[in-house]
Amino acid sequence: MKGRFLFLSVLFCSTFHVSFSIIDGLVANGNFELGPKASDLKGTVVVGGSKSIPEWEISGFVEYIKSGQKQGDMLLVVPEGAYAVRLGNEASIKQNIKVMKGMYYSITFMVARTCAQEERINISVTPDWGVIPIQTLYTSSGWDPIAFGFKAESETVEMLIHNPGKEEDPACGPLIDSVALRTLYPPRPTNH
Ligand SMILES: *[C@@H]1O[C@H](CO)[C@@H](O)[C@H](O)[C@H]1NC(C)=O
């Protein structure tokens, strides 16, 4: 599997010794470098159904964007690797991720909007969600980092990134790239 993973081995104190690996870094195909088959694409639009992008389940008007692609006069450059996705009106991408129940995590990703209109993203990790406005209008370096923290309520959580927009131009949705999972370590109690 492609994608860059950093495996961390976590050791608790030696008497109570638990060793496990956690994934801290991109989620599976989190930079969208694995793309749809040519037959599942019509131009940039993914037309091959919900399983067209490896590791993801997609819904609605999703575009698969290659870095260097033009939109009008604008040359699109993506932050991680060579590809990103764009979520049109009501489009979403989701993935189940394995976590440790009770631990705190954050989902991070990069977003950019390329149209003048207001855009928002609804990020949810069952059972929590939050709607985040996208500030920056796209420039070659103008991607916003988004972070969404959650406490894992089960061993597998569903992460859903959704564009709740209802704009006239379905292609006017936010670009998404570099979806990663990070473990948040709770503050340690002080000794005294
Ligand atoms: C955000 O997504 C969650 C999960 O799908 C949903 O329950 C919630 O109603 C959505 N919120 C908005 C404002 O769209």
The ligand as an SDF file (V2000), in Angstrom:
LIG
                    3D

 14 14  0  0  0  0  0  0  0  0999 V2000
  -22.7510   17.1710    9.7550 C   0  0  0  0  0  0  0  0  0  0  0  0
  -22.6140   15.7840    9.5210 O   0  0  0  0  0  0  0  0  0  0  0  0
  -23.2050   14.9650   10.5170 C   0  0  0  0  0  0  0  0  0  0  0  0
  -22.8870   13.5180   10.1640 C   0  0  0  0  0  0  0  0  0  0  0  0
  -23.2980   13.1820    8.8860 O   0  0  0  0  0  0  0  0  0  0  0  0
  -24.6950   15.2310   10.5850 C   0  0  0  0  0  0  0  0  0  0  0  0
  -25.2670   14.4420   11.6120 O   0  0  0  0  0  0  0  0  0  0  0  0
  -24.9220   16.7080   10.8690 C   0  0  0  0  0  0  0  0  0  0  0  0
  -26.2970   16.9900   10.8590 O   0  0  0  0  0  0  0  0  0  0  0  0
  -24.2260   17.5600    9.8220 C   0  0  0  0  0  0  0  0  0  0  0  0
  -24.3810   18.9750   10.1800 N   0  0  0  0  0  0  0  0  0  0  0  0
  -24.6610   19.9130    9.2780 C   0  0  0  0  0  0  0  0  0  0  0  0
  -24.8670   21.3040    9.8160 C   0  0  0  0  0  0  0  0  0  0  0  0
  -24.7570   19.6810    8.0790 O   0  0  0  0  0  0  0  0  0  0  0  0
  1  2  1  0
  1 10  1  0
  2  3  1  0
  3  4  1  0
  3  6  1  0
  4  5  1  0
  6  7  1  0
  6  8  1  0
  8  9  1  0
  8 10  1  0
 10 11  1  0
 11 12  1  0
 12 13  1  0
 12 14  2  0
M  END
$$$$
